[in-house]
Amino acid sequence: MAKPAEVEVPPATLRMSLVEDILGYNLRRAAGVILRDFAETIGAYDIRPTQYAVLSLIALNPGRKQTEVAEALGIKRANFVPLFDILEARGLAVRKPVPSDRRSYALYLTDAGHVLVHEMRVKIVEHEAKFLARMTDEERTTMLSVLKRIWGDAGNQDASWAGDEA
């Protein structure tokens, strides 16, 4: 009877050398961890990261035009309108006509929108602290600087997170 060929047993740990040093791979893994924790932290509010970004920007810049808010966040107009429609339907923000430009709308938070942004901000600071505790102030500053350079150099592309269209 023929002796069966010996099978090489793979190492207990998978070798990752072809992907572990790829920037995009590591960014995606880190973003996944952070976004999952973000979703758990603010899940009760039923607000997506892009929606929170819109509400936050309006809170700091009431009365700015819809196009300015969308552009500042890198969100295409076609994606911004339905996103804002949801916020408006939930009673968190409103559009008001701009008297000097009948084609434009200024954006404002409602009282409920202000309350929500404040409550979420407290939770988000706690969420961020979990990850910031793992790095020094200098590392945080460097990381943010590099990340902003990457997306800043990409131009005004749609910055909506994947799977976060509205």
DRENBA-701574 format. One line per field, with one value per residue: x, y, z of N, C-alpha, C in turn; residue number from 0. Coordinates in Angstrom, 3 decimals, padded with zeros to 6 digits. Atoms other than C-alpha are relative to their C-alpha. Example, Ala and Ser with C-alpha at 12.3 -4.5 7.8 and 13.67 -1.06 7.14 Angstrom:
# residues 2
n.px <- (000.890;-000.820)
n.py <- (-001.190;-001.190)
n.pz <- (000.000;-000.060)
ca.px <- (012.300;013.670)
ca.py <- (-004.500;-001.060)
ca.pz <- (007.800;007.140)
c.px <- (000.900;-000.770)
c.py <- (001.200;001.090)
c.pz <- (000.000;000.730)
n <- (0;1)
***
This chain:
# residues 166
n.px <- (000.844;-000.810;-000.006;000.572;-000.920;000.095;000.619;-000.639;000.953;-000.284;-000.326;001.167;000.334;-000.034;-000.990;000.704;-001.009;000.341;000.986;-000.114;-000.672;000.707;000.694;001.449;000.466;-000.032;001.011;001.316;000.160;000.149;001.293;001.039;000.047;000.497;001.396;000.833;000.138;000.819;001.390;000.454;000.051;001.093;001.061;001.331;000.440;000.347;-000.648;-001.216;-001.107;000.124;001.093;-000.527;-000.909;000.843;000.612;-001.056;-000.426;001.087;000.009;-001.072;000.125;001.417;000.339;-000.827;000.716;-000.061;-001.149;-001.225;-000.131;-000.331;-001.363;-000.947;-000.110;-000.357;001.150;000.611;001.353;000.973;000.038;000.311;001.433;000.764;-000.527;000.607;001.445;000.209;-000.186;001.141;001.184;-000.106;000.160;-001.294;-000.530;000.938;-000.485;000.741;-000.448;-000.933;000.684;-000.778;-000.217;001.208;-000.302;-000.782;000.599;-000.879;000.285;000.027;000.455;001.152;-000.367;-000.287;-001.300;-001.034;-000.068;-000.603;-001.429;-000.669;-000.026;-000.881;-001.382;-000.501;-000.252;-001.074;-001.248;-000.317;-000.390;-001.330;-000.960;-000.413;-001.045;-001.087;-000.764;-001.035;-001.079;-000.424;000.532;-000.775;000.454;001.338;-000.163;-000.614;000.975;001.031;-000.625;-000.212;001.306;000.584;-000.752;000.439;001.313;-000.034;-000.623;000.900;000.946;001.350;000.733;001.068;-000.600;000.917;-000.601;000.603;001.139;000.572;000.500;000.996)
n.py <- (-001.170;-001.209;-000.883;-001.289;-001.144;-000.803;-001.308;-001.045;-000.655;-001.436;-000.531;-000.346;-001.395;-000.308;-000.996;-001.174;-000.943;-000.676;-001.064;-000.686;-001.291;-000.818;-001.096;000.109;001.142;-000.386;-001.044;000.651;000.767;-000.956;-000.674;000.960;000.079;-001.278;-000.187;000.937;-000.550;-001.204;000.454;000.482;-001.138;-000.934;000.770;-000.358;-001.241;000.311;-001.010;000.495;-000.953;-001.146;-000.839;-000.729;-001.027;-001.082;-000.693;-000.714;-001.158;-000.986;-000.542;-000.998;-000.957;-000.127;-000.930;000.175;000.617;001.451;000.332;-000.224;001.088;001.211;-000.136;000.050;001.390;000.842;000.838;-000.418;-000.543;001.084;000.791;-000.862;-000.322;001.021;000.077;-001.083;000.285;000.877;-000.815;-000.911;000.804;000.371;-001.198;-000.389;-001.143;-000.599;-000.860;-001.250;-000.689;-001.120;-001.128;-000.585;001.002;000.824;001.396;000.589;000.188;-000.040;001.133;-000.272;001.082;-000.255;000.205;001.434;000.223;-000.487;000.943;001.230;-000.225;-000.098;001.333;000.871;-000.481;000.583;001.422;000.127;-000.296;001.248;000.959;-000.379;000.192;001.413;000.197;-000.943;000.490;000.898;-000.746;-001.246;-001.200;-000.209;000.999;-000.409;-001.164;000.472;000.829;-000.867;-000.801;000.855;000.375;-001.185;-000.227;001.008;-000.304;-001.360;000.063;000.699;-000.961;-000.014;001.215;000.305;000.497;000.866;001.290;001.134;000.532;-001.084;-000.921;-000.939)
n.pz <- (000.000;000.120;-001.166;000.386;000.008;-001.217;000.201;-000.806;-000.892;-000.012;-001.328;-000.820;000.274;001.431;000.416;000.513;000.462;001.253;-000.218;-001.280;000.127;000.987;-000.671;000.159;-000.790;-001.409;-000.207;000.040;-001.243;-001.107;000.168;-000.366;-001.466;-000.521;000.396;-000.773;-001.346;000.153;000.155;-001.309;-000.918;000.316;000.641;-000.502;000.646;001.384;000.841;000.644;-000.137;000.900;-000.503;-001.157;000.515;000.529;-001.139;-000.726;000.784;-000.060;-001.368;-000.096;001.106;000.371;001.068;001.198;001.117;000.166;000.847;-000.773;-000.975;000.762;000.522;-001.120;-000.445;001.139;000.355;001.261;-000.148;000.186;-001.237;-001.139;-000.062;-000.734;-001.361;-000.772;-000.074;-001.160;-001.209;-000.060;-000.326;-001.417;-000.817;-000.556;000.740;000.958;001.081;000.146;001.211;-000.147;000.644;001.094;001.041;-000.068;000.317;-001.091;-001.316;-001.162;-000.870;-001.439;-000.868;-000.860;-001.405;-000.146;000.633;-000.926;-001.125;000.499;000.248;-001.303;-000.623;000.766;-000.153;-001.249;000.268;000.986;-000.710;-000.711;001.044;000.479;-001.089;000.003;000.996;-000.264;-001.154;000.516;000.655;-000.634;000.656;001.229;000.979;000.440;000.871;001.244;000.721;000.579;001.051;001.174;000.554;000.646;001.230;000.975;000.569;000.539;001.320;000.923;000.553;-000.558;000.346;-000.949;-001.240;-000.738;-000.307;000.702;-000.732;-000.804;001.010;-000.514)
ca.px <- (000.000;001.344;002.281;000.148;001.966;002.781;000.714;002.426;000.586;000.218;001.635;-000.741;-000.612;-001.513;001.227;000.073;003.245;001.703;-000.991;000.137;002.258;-000.269;-001.606;-005.108;-005.471;-004.485;-006.671;-009.645;-009.056;-008.640;-011.670;-013.735;-012.843;-013.525;-016.795;-018.108;-017.406;-018.932;-022.092;-022.296;-021.662;-024.300;-026.575;-029.488;-029.603;-030.067;-027.672;-024.956;-021.487;-022.138;-025.441;-023.685;-021.020;-023.737;-025.548;-022.283;-021.277;-024.687;-024.520;-021.268;-022.337;-026.080;-027.547;-024.915;-026.090;-026.778;-024.107;-021.490;-022.165;-022.081;-018.869;-017.142;-017.835;-016.983;-020.487;-021.912;-025.120;-026.957;-026.061;-026.523;-030.138;-031.588;-029.298;-030.634;-034.214;-033.896;-032.584;-035.389;-038.048;-036.776;-037.195;-033.471;-032.786;-034.607;-034.003;-034.962;-034.904;-032.019;-033.655;-030.812;-030.734;-034.075;-032.368;-030.498;-031.449;-029.823;-029.588;-030.414;-030.763;-034.028;-034.044;-034.170;-031.160;-029.146;-029.994;-029.047;-025.697;-024.828;-025.763;-023.942;-020.854;-020.480;-020.722;-018.359;-015.716;-015.892;-015.669;-012.622;-010.935;-010.878;-008.674;-006.666;-005.604;-003.480;-001.300;000.646;-000.483;002.310;001.201;-002.391;-001.337;000.854;-001.843;-004.507;-002.117;-001.233;-004.849;-006.020;-003.249;-004.377;-008.034;-007.254;-005.021;-007.812;-009.797;-013.496;-014.527;-017.621;-016.599;-019.634;-018.512;-019.092;-022.477;-023.406;-025.269;-027.964)
ca.py <- (000.000;003.432;005.760;008.956;012.178;014.264;017.412;020.577;021.998;025.779;027.877;028.641;032.346;033.508;035.390;038.913;040.437;041.261;043.477;044.461;047.373;048.725;052.102;051.609;048.216;049.611;052.698;050.508;048.223;051.174;052.962;049.813;049.563;053.253;053.327;050.202;051.780;055.058;053.201;051.491;054.766;056.807;054.028;055.138;058.450;056.770;059.261;058.327;059.912;062.103;063.322;064.228;066.110;068.124;068.928;069.925;072.227;073.914;074.299;076.239;078.093;078.812;080.444;079.223;078.139;074.498;074.495;075.887;073.213;070.421;071.742;072.206;068.561;067.304;065.974;066.063;068.051;064.959;063.193;066.199;066.953;063.566;063.515;066.897;065.870;063.153;065.604;068.009;065.272;064.328;067.917;068.461;071.138;073.479;075.234;078.872;080.842;083.285;086.689;087.866;084.641;082.984;079.799;079.236;078.017;078.797;075.986;076.143;073.667;073.420;073.374;069.572;069.650;071.734;069.358;066.336;067.808;068.657;065.196;063.431;065.600;064.381;060.747;061.297;062.850;059.670;057.530;059.442;059.203;055.393;055.635;058.699;056.991;054.689;057.503;060.507;064.055;064.284;061.048;062.295;065.618;063.875;061.346;064.005;066.134;063.260;062.116;065.663;065.974;062.735;063.678;067.350;066.512;064.404;067.545;067.973;064.372;063.014;062.480;060.438;057.298;054.065;052.752;056.137;057.701;059.328)
ca.pz <- (000.000;-000.936;001.861;001.821;000.981;003.997;004.268;005.403;008.393;008.166;011.000;013.876;013.085;009.600;007.820;007.022;005.601;002.218;003.763;007.249;006.024;003.518;004.608;003.205;004.853;008.247;007.860;006.989;009.979;012.357;010.908;011.316;015.005;015.609;013.647;015.387;018.770;017.556;016.517;019.910;021.741;019.922;018.688;020.858;018.972;015.557;013.953;011.478;011.566;008.522;009.967;013.214;011.244;009.467;012.719;014.405;011.582;011.579;015.378;015.008;011.841;011.960;008.887;006.441;003.013;002.320;-000.399;002.004;004.614;002.041;000.494;003.861;004.698;001.218;000.578;-002.947;-003.354;-004.573;-001.314;000.955;000.074;001.125;004.168;005.293;004.461;007.118;009.720;008.880;009.047;012.502;013.662;014.239;011.627;009.268;005.963;005.609;002.352;001.986;001.300;-000.955;-002.996;-003.713;-004.909;-001.653;001.788;005.114;007.638;011.338;014.173;016.025;019.824;019.622;017.286;019.750;022.601;020.498;019.405;023.015;024.337;021.528;021.946;025.532;024.385;021.453;023.713;025.835;022.679;021.421;024.829;024.538;021.471;022.451;025.687;023.521;022.185;023.342;022.568;020.004;018.308;018.173;016.671;014.098;013.208;012.695;010.659;008.334;007.945;007.174;004.603;002.922;002.614;002.044;-000.908;-002.396;-003.118;-002.559;-003.061;-001.397;002.214;003.220;004.957;003.095;004.070;005.522;002.616;004.732)
c.px <- (000.893;-000.162;-000.581;001.046;-000.193;-000.548;000.690;-001.074;000.341;000.328;-001.276;-000.461;000.093;001.058;-000.732;000.935;-000.354;-001.002;000.262;000.692;-000.653;-000.855;-001.516;-000.592;-000.085;-001.001;-001.391;-000.257;-000.234;-001.351;-001.141;-000.174;-000.630;-001.475;-000.942;-000.225;-000.869;-001.471;-000.565;-000.203;-001.223;-001.194;-001.401;-000.553;-000.445;000.500;001.281;001.103;-000.128;-001.115;000.462;000.927;-000.789;-000.611;001.029;000.433;-001.063;-000.059;001.031;-000.133;-001.455;-000.203;000.857;-000.805;000.259;001.233;001.317;000.249;000.420;001.445;001.038;000.229;000.364;-001.104;-000.614;-001.430;-001.057;-000.119;-000.436;-001.500;-000.797;000.482;-000.661;-001.510;-000.323;000.114;-001.178;-001.270;-000.007;-000.111;001.288;000.582;-001.060;000.764;-000.857;000.517;000.957;-000.616;000.744;000.234;-001.142;000.249;000.692;-000.794;001.086;-000.438;000.131;-000.378;-001.258;000.488;000.366;001.360;001.147;000.189;000.718;001.505;000.758;000.126;000.977;001.455;000.630;000.378;001.187;001.352;000.449;000.503;001.424;001.065;000.502;001.184;001.190;000.860;001.160;001.173;000.334;-000.657;000.712;-000.429;-001.371;000.095;000.569;-001.001;-001.062;000.558;000.172;-001.333;-000.659;000.717;-000.458;-001.348;-000.058;000.582;-000.896;-001.001;-001.362;-000.798;-001.063;000.603;-000.951;000.688;-000.716;-001.122;-000.710;-000.582;-000.974;000.131)
c.py <- (001.238;000.869;001.349;001.112;000.804;001.376;000.999;000.703;001.487;000.475;000.417;001.433;000.243;001.052;001.135;000.967;000.724;001.132;000.838;001.360;000.906;001.026;-000.160;-001.135;000.380;001.101;-000.614;-000.795;000.939;000.699;-000.930;-000.103;001.265;000.191;-000.965;000.532;001.257;-000.393;-000.508;001.162;000.869;-000.695;000.395;001.251;-000.217;001.084;-000.608;001.047;001.232;000.936;000.814;001.126;001.196;000.803;000.831;001.258;001.092;000.636;001.115;001.119;000.167;001.023;-000.113;-000.729;-001.502;-000.405;000.169;-001.142;-001.283;000.053;-000.118;-001.429;-000.950;-000.949;000.541;000.464;-001.101;-000.883;000.844;000.232;-001.094;-000.173;001.068;-000.194;-000.861;000.798;000.945;-000.759;-000.423;001.209;000.491;001.244;000.501;000.779;001.255;000.701;001.144;001.176;000.565;-000.960;-001.014;-001.471;-000.723;-000.102;000.073;-001.107;000.385;-001.278;000.440;-000.142;-001.464;-000.348;000.443;-000.960;-001.275;000.160;000.054;-001.376;-000.929;000.401;-000.594;-001.465;-000.193;000.316;-001.246;-001.067;000.284;-000.280;-001.442;-000.221;000.919;-000.447;-000.892;000.741;001.265;001.172;000.249;-000.984;000.374;001.153;-000.418;-000.801;000.861;000.832;-000.809;-000.380;001.177;000.313;-000.977;000.377;001.411;000.038;-000.666;000.950;-000.164;-001.207;-000.239;-000.673;-000.850;-001.331;-001.085;-000.572;001.046;001.065;001.019;000.180)
c.pz <- (000.000;001.238;-000.417;000.076;001.274;-000.354;000.912;000.819;000.043;001.415;000.733;-000.251;-001.500;-000.278;-000.700;-000.713;-001.293;000.191;001.245;-000.070;-001.041;000.736;-000.059;000.817;001.479;000.321;000.065;001.278;001.184;-000.080;000.390;001.505;000.575;-000.339;000.711;001.414;-000.019;-000.074;001.324;000.972;-000.244;-000.643;000.419;-000.681;-001.444;-000.956;-000.559;000.111;-000.894;000.452;001.207;-000.462;-000.533;001.144;000.760;-000.733;000.028;001.388;000.150;-001.023;-000.416;-001.109;-001.243;-001.065;-000.042;-000.805;000.755;000.983;-000.717;-000.486;001.112;000.480;-001.136;-000.409;-001.290;000.246;-000.090;001.241;001.195;000.149;000.717;001.443;000.869;000.123;001.220;001.297;000.198;000.405;001.468;000.928;000.629;-000.653;-000.977;-001.064;000.004;-001.245;000.342;-000.743;-001.213;-001.163;000.056;-000.305;001.154;001.293;001.065;000.950;001.468;000.738;000.715;001.447;000.242;-000.605;000.890;001.169;-000.437;-000.209;001.325;000.660;-000.718;000.163;001.259;-000.220;-000.949;000.629;000.777;-000.980;-000.477;001.058;000.060;-000.930;000.240;001.171;-000.439;-000.629;000.774;-000.729;-001.326;-001.091;-000.554;-000.988;-001.352;-000.827;-000.671;-001.143;-001.283;-000.645;-000.716;-001.305;-001.077;-000.587;-000.553;-001.399;-001.033;-000.639;000.624;-000.476;001.051;001.224;000.814;000.235;-000.770;000.853;000.834;-000.921;000.550;001.488)
n <- (0;1;2;3;4;5;6;7;8;9;10;11;12;13;14;15;16;17;18;19;20;21;22;23;24;25;26;27;28;29;30;31;32;33;34;35;36;37;38;39;40;41;42;43;44;45;46;47;48;49;50;51;52;53;54;55;56;57;58;59;60;61;62;63;64;65;66;67;68;69;70;71;72;73;74;75;76;77;78;79;80;81;82;83;84;85;86;87;88;89;90;91;92;93;94;95;96;97;98;99;100;101;102;103;104;105;106;107;108;109;110;111;112;113;114;115;116;117;118;119;120;121;122;123;124;125;126;127;128;129;130;131;132;133;134;135;136;137;138;139;140;141;142;143;144;145;146;147;148;149;150;151;152;153;154;155;156;157;158;159;160;161;162;163;164;165)
***
